[in-house]
Amino acid sequence: MGKNDELQQLLQSSLDHEEEMMRTYLIAAERVHHNDELKLRLREFAEGNAKRSRQLIDEINRLTD
């Protein structure tokens, strides 16, 4: 396995983790009914994960071009 393949695999693993965390935060936010501030923070966490996911996808695409 070449260095690019290893790096691509690492980035893909990180992407998978970011996407799982995003889903977890969104599910948690939907379950919060008594605390609007917490609900907002959880959604903001998910937005951060979404941004990092997009950045990781860009990096993976650069490696495969």
Wavefront OBJ file of the C-alpha trace (Angstrom):
o trace
v 0.000 0.000 0.000
v 1.440 3.349 -1.043
v 1.615 6.471 1.057
v -1.266 8.045 -0.864
v -3.384 4.954 -0.232
v -2.573 5.057 3.483
v -3.389 8.753 3.668
v -6.610 8.257 1.732
v -7.598 5.446 4.088
v -6.850 7.632 7.132
v -8.870 10.513 5.719
v -11.764 8.186 4.886
v -11.725 6.846 8.441
v -11.777 10.418 9.767
v -14.646 11.269 7.417
v -16.634 8.261 8.630
v -16.068 9.363 12.233
v -17.116 12.972 11.528
v -20.296 11.811 9.796
v -21.175 9.469 12.679
v -20.611 12.254 15.219
v -22.792 14.594 13.141
v -25.636 12.071 13.125
v -25.244 11.503 16.868
v -25.458 15.240 17.620
v -28.491 15.691 15.375
v -30.303 12.763 16.977
v -29.492 14.099 20.439
v -30.726 17.578 19.460
v -34.033 16.115 18.283
v -34.475 14.384 21.639
v -33.930 17.557 23.678
v -37.255 19.216 24.434
v -36.632 21.148 27.619
v -33.444 23.060 26.855
v -33.308 25.237 23.729
v -29.739 26.328 24.439
v -28.502 22.734 24.544
v -30.465 21.904 21.406
v -28.791 24.821 19.600
v -25.299 23.831 20.770
v -25.818 20.242 19.607
v -26.922 21.489 16.184
v -23.872 23.755 16.031
v -21.652 20.766 16.881
v -23.264 18.894 13.974
v -22.629 21.861 11.671
v -18.958 21.774 12.665
v -18.833 18.076 11.815
v -20.497 18.771 8.468
v -17.896 21.427 7.657
v -15.023 19.108 8.550
v -16.664 16.352 6.506
v -16.756 18.590 3.432
v -13.101 19.502 3.956
v -12.132 15.840 4.270
v -14.061 14.988 1.101
v -12.163 17.752 -0.724
v -8.841 16.347 0.483
v -9.780 12.795 -0.520
v -10.790 14.059 -3.959
v -7.474 15.882 -4.341
v -5.604 12.663 -3.610
v -7.569 10.740 -6.234
v -7.224 13.374 -9.006
l 1 2 3 4 5 6 7 8 9 10 11 12 13 14 15 16 17 18 19 20 21 22 23 24 25 26 27 28 29 30 31 32 33 34 35 36 37 38 39 40 41 42 43 44 45 46 47 48 49 50 51 52 53 54 55 56 57 58 59 60 61 62 63 64 65
